[in-house]
Amino acid sequence: MSEKLENLVRDLWIAIKEEGREVGDKELSPYDLEELEKAGYVRREGGRIVLTNEGERVGRKLVRLHRLTERLLSDVLGMEEEVYERVACRVEHLIPEELEEAVCTLLGHPRLCPHGKPIPPGGCCLSGKRYVETVVHPLTELEEGGSGRISYIYVENPQVMTRLMNLGLRPGRRVTVLKRFPAYIVQVGNTQVALDYEVASRIYVVSGPHH
């Protein structure tokens, strides 16, 4: 399948499965729609486009690869958003399954892309594979005195997220663990913050020396 058709399947998956909207058959060119039908990824039902089982599988896979690539380029290589978005659109089409699992494991099986959108889990996420050294860890895995750069925060409560952001705990900031018990005391900039284990375990950091 061409890169263009793969992009169409990916975008259809996002629109239909993630955003929950109906896509009319007039939203695609007749040629593109015919090509997608020939490939077995979509069918038409009453003027709307429906993904087949294979279309859902391929679309979900491409969304996963795109968002994993964004995380890799952003978190590990430190690329700016404008760059990693452009590169991810190309790289997602080139990653074989074995490399996909290695990248996901390396990143600690992330749930969200840099834009906060969910990354569909793969088999390695469900089995908790750790066969490559993970560079993105929960804050709770740092020892006292250990530090890292915040990669992302997975907190569903918006009030807790706002509090953390207001305290300076946001992606890109350097954080150091001062104490682990009875609560996590961390330092970000000139501020010391107390966190319970549940919240600390939802803050993911790239450990290692300051770049």
C-alpha atoms as a printed R data frame, in Angstrom:
    type eleno elety resid chain resno       x      y      z
1   ATOM     1    CA   MET     A     1   0.000  0.000  0.000
2   ATOM     2    CA   SER     A     2   1.283  3.455 -0.899
3   ATOM     3    CA   GLU     A     3   2.217  5.960  1.792
4   ATOM     4    CA   LYS     A     4  -0.696  8.150  0.677
5   ATOM     5    CA   LEU     A     5  -3.233  5.340  1.151
6   ATOM     6    CA   GLU     A     6  -1.731  4.437  4.523
7   ATOM     7    CA   ASN     A     7  -2.167  8.054  5.620
8   ATOM     8    CA   LEU     A     8  -5.799  7.960  4.521
9   ATOM     9    CA   VAL     A     9  -6.458  4.768  6.507
10  ATOM    10    CA   ARG     A    10  -4.754  6.308  9.559
11  ATOM    11    CA   ASP     A    11  -6.803  9.501  9.320
12  ATOM    12    CA   LEU     A    12 -10.024  7.545  8.806
13  ATOM    13    CA   TRP     A    13  -9.286  5.450 11.903
14  ATOM    14    CA   ILE     A    14  -8.766  8.606 13.970
15  ATOM    15    CA   ALA     A    15 -11.978 10.192 12.669
16  ATOM    16    CA   ILE     A    16 -14.185  7.096 13.008
17  ATOM    17    CA   LYS     A    17 -12.759  5.152 15.964
18  ATOM    18    CA   GLU     A    18 -11.222  7.912 18.072
19  ATOM    19    CA   GLU     A    19 -13.359 10.974 17.329
20  ATOM    20    CA   GLY     A    20 -16.527  8.938 16.806
21  ATOM    21    CA   ARG     A    21 -17.732 10.804 13.743
22  ATOM    22    CA   GLU     A    22 -19.223  9.561 10.510
23  ATOM    23    CA   VAL     A    23 -17.217 10.133  7.342
24  ATOM    24    CA   GLY     A    24 -19.225 10.649  4.182
25  ATOM    25    CA   ASP     A    25 -18.105  9.014  0.954
26  ATOM    26    CA   LYS     A    26 -17.900 12.472 -0.633
27  ATOM    27    CA   GLU     A    27 -15.094 13.479  1.739
28  ATOM    28    CA   LEU     A    28 -12.575 11.451 -0.264
29  ATOM    29    CA   SER     A    29 -11.824 11.644 -3.958
30  ATOM    30    CA   PRO     A    30 -13.508  8.898 -6.020
31  ATOM    31    CA   TYR     A    31 -10.062  7.564 -6.962
32  ATOM    32    CA   ASP     A    32  -8.811  7.318 -3.358
33  ATOM    33    CA   LEU     A    33 -12.041  5.715 -2.187
34  ATOM    34    CA   GLU     A    34 -11.881  3.169 -4.994
35  ATOM    35    CA   GLU     A    35  -8.282  2.319 -4.134
36  ATOM    36    CA   LEU     A    36  -9.155  1.855 -0.449
37  ATOM    37    CA   GLU     A    37 -12.060 -0.407 -1.388
38  ATOM    38    CA   LYS     A    38  -9.868 -2.472 -3.719
39  ATOM    39    CA   ALA     A    39  -7.331 -2.913 -0.932
40  ATOM    40    CA   GLY     A    40 -10.092 -4.163  1.386
41  ATOM    41    CA   TYR     A    41  -9.786 -1.413  3.987
42  ATOM    42    CA   VAL     A    42 -13.171  0.308  3.637
43  ATOM    43    CA   ARG     A    43 -16.675 -0.225  2.326
44  ATOM    44    CA   ARG     A    44 -19.550  2.149  1.652
45  ATOM    45    CA   GLU     A    45 -22.759  1.954  3.635
46  ATOM    46    CA   GLY     A    46 -25.573  4.417  2.954
47  ATOM    47    CA   GLY     A    47 -23.328  7.234  1.834
48  ATOM    48    CA   ARG     A    48 -20.759  6.839  4.609
49  ATOM    49    CA   ILE     A    49 -17.361  5.177  4.769
50  ATOM    50    CA   VAL     A    50 -16.934  2.206  7.116
51  ATOM    51    CA   LEU     A    51 -13.620  0.607  7.997
52  ATOM    52    CA   THR     A    52 -13.384 -3.139  7.467
53  ATOM    53    CA   ASN     A    53 -11.718 -5.300 10.120
54  ATOM    54    CA   GLU     A    54  -8.483 -5.088  8.144
55  ATOM    55    CA   GLY     A    55  -8.893 -1.327  7.792
56  ATOM    56    CA   GLU     A    56  -9.331 -0.999 11.553
57  ATOM    57    CA   ARG     A    57  -6.240 -3.131 12.179
58  ATOM    58    CA   VAL     A    58  -4.043 -1.198  9.773
59  ATOM    59    CA   GLY     A    59  -5.363  2.210 10.852
60  ATOM    60    CA   ARG     A    60  -4.832  1.475 14.539
61  ATOM    61    CA   LYS     A    61  -1.321  0.183 13.815
62  ATOM    62    CA   LEU     A    62  -0.373  3.328 11.910
63  ATOM    63    CA   VAL     A    63  -1.723  5.612 14.642
64  ATOM    64    CA   ARG     A    64   0.293  3.651 17.202
65  ATOM    65    CA   LEU     A    65   3.474  3.869 15.114
66  ATOM    66    CA   HIS     A    66   3.020  7.592 14.436
67  ATOM    67    CA   ARG     A    67   2.546  8.484 18.096
68  ATOM    68    CA   LEU     A    68   5.319  6.177 19.308
69  ATOM    69    CA   THR     A    69   7.657  7.811 16.796
70  ATOM    70    CA   GLU     A    70   6.673 11.254 18.069
71  ATOM    71    CA   ARG     A    71   7.512 10.165 21.625
72  ATOM    72    CA   LEU     A    72  10.868  8.731 20.542
73  ATOM    73    CA   LEU     A    73  11.887 11.814 18.583
74  ATOM    74    CA   SER     A    74  10.663 14.185 21.298
75  ATOM    75    CA   ASP     A    75  11.737 12.402 24.489
76  ATOM    76    CA   VAL     A    76  14.934 10.642 23.531
77  ATOM    77    CA   LEU     A    77  16.285 12.787 20.694
78  ATOM    78    CA   GLY     A    78  14.926 16.099 21.964
79  ATOM    79    CA   MET     A    79  13.510 17.244 18.620
80  ATOM    80    CA   GLU     A    80  11.223 20.263 18.438
81  ATOM    81    CA   GLU     A    81   7.524 19.720 17.672
82  ATOM    82    CA   GLU     A    82   7.751 21.069 14.116
83  ATOM    83    CA   VAL     A    83  10.548 18.624 13.326
84  ATOM    84    CA   TYR     A    84   9.255 15.480 15.047
85  ATOM    85    CA   GLU     A    85   5.787 15.835 13.514
86  ATOM    86    CA   ARG     A    86   7.226 16.024 10.011
87  ATOM    87    CA   VAL     A    87   9.665 13.160 10.562
88  ATOM    88    CA   ALA     A    88   7.069 10.936 12.292
89  ATOM    89    CA   CYS     A    89   4.804 11.181  9.237
90  ATOM    90    CA   ARG     A    90   7.538  9.489  7.205
91  ATOM    91    CA   VAL     A    91   9.073  7.105  9.733
92  ATOM    92    CA   GLU     A    92   5.748  5.524 10.776
93  ATOM    93    CA   HIS     A    93   5.601  3.755  7.402
94  ATOM    94    CA   LEU     A    94   9.038  2.176  7.797
95  ATOM    95    CA   ILE     A    95   8.995  0.581 11.272
96  ATOM    96    CA   PRO     A    96   8.755 -3.250 11.296
97  ATOM    97    CA   GLU     A    97   6.938 -5.016 14.126
98  ATOM    98    CA   GLU     A    98  10.058 -6.114 15.993
99  ATOM    99    CA   LEU     A    99  11.393 -2.551 16.035
100 ATOM   100    CA   GLU     A   100   7.997 -1.200 17.083
101 ATOM   101    CA   GLU     A   101   8.033 -3.348 20.232
102 ATOM   102    CA   ALA     A   102  11.630 -2.388 20.999
103 ATOM   103    CA   VAL     A   103  10.845  1.335 20.673
104 ATOM   104    CA   CYS     A   104   7.729  0.995 22.834
105 ATOM   105    CA   THR     A   105   9.622 -0.917 25.514
106 ATOM   106    CA   LEU     A   106  12.504  1.546 25.391
107 ATOM   107    CA   LEU     A   107  10.040  4.358 26.115
108 ATOM   108    CA   GLY     A   108   8.393  2.502 28.994
109 ATOM   109    CA   HIS     A   109   5.162  1.646 27.106
110 ATOM   110    CA   PRO     A   110   3.855  5.250 26.978
111 ATOM   111    CA   ARG     A   111   0.100  5.829 27.021
112 ATOM   112    CA   LEU     A   112   0.082  9.277 25.450
113 ATOM   113    CA   CYS     A   113   1.853 11.017 22.580
114 ATOM   114    CA   PRO     A   114   3.471 14.455 23.132
115 ATOM   115    CA   HIS     A   115   0.137 16.070 22.210
116 ATOM   116    CA   GLY     A   116  -1.711 14.145 24.909
117 ATOM   117    CA   LYS     A   117  -3.455 11.753 22.523
118 ATOM   118    CA   PRO     A   118  -3.685  8.061 23.475
119 ATOM   119    CA   ILE     A   119  -1.219  5.594 21.992
120 ATOM   120    CA   PRO     A   120  -3.053  2.338 21.168
121 ATOM   121    CA   PRO     A   121  -1.341 -0.395 23.221
122 ATOM   122    CA   GLY     A   122   0.501 -3.232 21.540
123 ATOM   123    CA   GLY     A   123   1.226 -6.779 22.597
124 ATOM   124    CA   CYS     A   124   4.406 -5.669 24.346
125 ATOM   125    CA   CYS     A   125   2.378 -3.269 26.531
126 ATOM   126    CA   LEU     A   126  -0.081 -5.956 27.572
127 ATOM   127    CA   SER     A   127   2.698 -8.427 28.438
128 ATOM   128    CA   GLY     A   128   4.876 -5.788 30.097
129 ATOM   129    CA   LYS     A   129   7.949 -6.688 28.070
130 ATOM   130    CA   ARG     A   130  11.206 -5.096 29.221
131 ATOM   131    CA   TYR     A   131  13.695 -6.810 26.930
132 ATOM   132    CA   VAL     A   132  15.478 -3.556 26.071
133 ATOM   133    CA   GLU     A   133  16.756 -1.068 28.595
134 ATOM   134    CA   THR     A   134  13.996  1.419 29.312
135 ATOM   135    CA   VAL     A   135  15.087  5.055 29.290
136 ATOM   136    CA   VAL     A   136  11.723  6.511 30.312
137 ATOM   137    CA   HIS     A   137  10.795  5.568 33.901
138 ATOM   138    CA   PRO     A   138   8.164  6.512 36.467
139 ATOM   139    CA   LEU     A   139   9.572  9.043 38.920
140 ATOM   140    CA   THR     A   140   9.131  6.420 41.643
141 ATOM   141    CA   GLU     A   141  11.985  4.371 40.135
142 ATOM   142    CA   LEU     A   142  14.534  7.098 40.861
143 ATOM   143    CA   GLU     A   143  16.634  6.714 43.996
144 ATOM   144    CA   GLU     A   144  17.078  9.557 46.479
145 ATOM   145    CA   GLY     A   145  19.384 12.083 44.830
146 ATOM   146    CA   GLY     A   146  18.475 10.791 41.393
147 ATOM   147    CA   SER     A   147  17.221 13.201 38.760
148 ATOM   148    CA   GLY     A   148  15.725 13.218 35.310
149 ATOM   149    CA   ARG     A   149  13.937 15.328 32.731
150 ATOM   150    CA   ILE     A   150  10.156 15.043 32.810
151 ATOM   151    CA   SER     A   151   8.995 13.337 29.632
152 ATOM   152    CA   TYR     A   152   5.241 13.293 30.225
153 ATOM   153    CA   ILE     A   153   2.658 13.157 33.007
154 ATOM   154    CA   TYR     A   154  -0.292 10.769 32.934
155 ATOM   155    CA   VAL     A   155  -2.760 12.170 35.462
156 ATOM   156    CA   GLU     A   156  -6.457 11.989 34.587
157 ATOM   157    CA   ASN     A   157  -7.668 14.434 37.268
158 ATOM   158    CA   PRO     A   158  -7.439 17.899 35.660
159 ATOM   159    CA   GLN     A   159  -7.205 19.632 39.050
160 ATOM   160    CA   VAL     A   160  -4.179 17.541 40.023
161 ATOM   161    CA   MET     A   161  -2.613 18.172 36.620
162 ATOM   162    CA   THR     A   162  -3.144 21.929 36.980
163 ATOM   163    CA   ARG     A   163  -1.570 21.875 40.457
164 ATOM   164    CA   LEU     A   164   1.477 20.011 39.170
165 ATOM   165    CA   MET     A   165   1.896 22.404 36.256
166 ATOM   166    CA   ASN     A   166   1.578 25.418 38.550
167 ATOM   167    CA   LEU     A   167   4.324 23.959 40.755
168 ATOM   168    CA   GLY     A   168   6.618 23.704 37.744
169 ATOM   169    CA   LEU     A   169   6.240 19.961 37.180
170 ATOM   170    CA   ARG     A   170   5.787 19.916 33.428
171 ATOM   171    CA   PRO     A   171   7.408 18.116 30.467
172 ATOM   172    CA   GLY     A   172  10.946 19.286 29.799
173 ATOM   173    CA   ARG     A   173  11.702 20.370 33.390
174 ATOM   174    CA   ARG     A   174  14.488 18.759 35.399
175 ATOM   175    CA   VAL     A   175  13.347 17.094 38.635
176 ATOM   176    CA   THR     A   176  15.395 15.645 41.517
177 ATOM   177    CA   VAL     A   177  14.156 13.208 44.181
178 ATOM   178    CA   LEU     A   178  15.183 14.430 47.625
179 ATOM   179    CA   LYS     A   179  13.212 11.912 49.747
180 ATOM   180    CA   ARG     A   180  11.133  8.833 48.976
181 ATOM   181    CA   PHE     A   181   9.480  8.176 52.358
182 ATOM   182    CA   PRO     A   182   6.957  8.817 53.880
183 ATOM   183    CA   ALA     A   183   6.180 10.968 50.815
184 ATOM   184    CA   TYR     A   184   8.153 11.831 47.709
185 ATOM   185    CA   ILE     A   185   9.889 15.174 48.119
186 ATOM   186    CA   VAL     A   186  11.150 16.428 44.775
187 ATOM   187    CA   GLN     A   187  12.854 19.580 43.660
188 ATOM   188    CA   VAL     A   188  12.111 21.326 40.384
189 ATOM   189    CA   GLY     A   189  13.978 24.587 39.903
190 ATOM   190    CA   ASN     A   190  14.015 26.333 43.285
191 ATOM   191    CA   THR     A   191  10.777 24.679 44.425
192 ATOM   192    CA   GLN     A   192  10.387 21.600 46.634
193 ATOM   193    CA   VAL     A   193   7.157 19.640 46.187
194 ATOM   194    CA   ALA     A   194   5.639 16.786 48.235
195 ATOM   195    CA   LEU     A   195   3.940 14.046 46.215
196 ATOM   196    CA   ASP     A   196   2.174 10.862 47.216
197 ATOM   197    CA   TYR     A   197   3.201  7.608 45.542
198 ATOM   198    CA   GLU     A   198   0.182  7.499 43.208
199 ATOM   199    CA   VAL     A   199   0.920 10.904 41.689
200 ATOM   200    CA   ALA     A   200   4.700 10.358 41.620
201 ATOM   201    CA   SER     A   201   4.204  7.084 39.732
202 ATOM   202    CA   ARG     A   202   2.330  8.958 36.989
203 ATOM   203    CA   ILE     A   203   5.237 11.334 36.290
204 ATOM   204    CA   TYR     A   204   7.587  9.806 33.715
205 ATOM   205    CA   VAL     A   205  11.168 10.976 33.398
206 ATOM   206    CA   VAL     A   206  14.189 10.386 31.189
207 ATOM   207    CA   SER     A   207  16.935  9.701 33.697
208 ATOM   208    CA   GLY     A   208  20.603 10.523 33.307
209 ATOM   209    CA   PRO     A   209  22.885 13.544 33.268
210 ATOM   210    CA   HIS     A   210  21.691 16.982 32.274
211 ATOM   211    CA   HIS     A   211  22.063 17.589 28.529
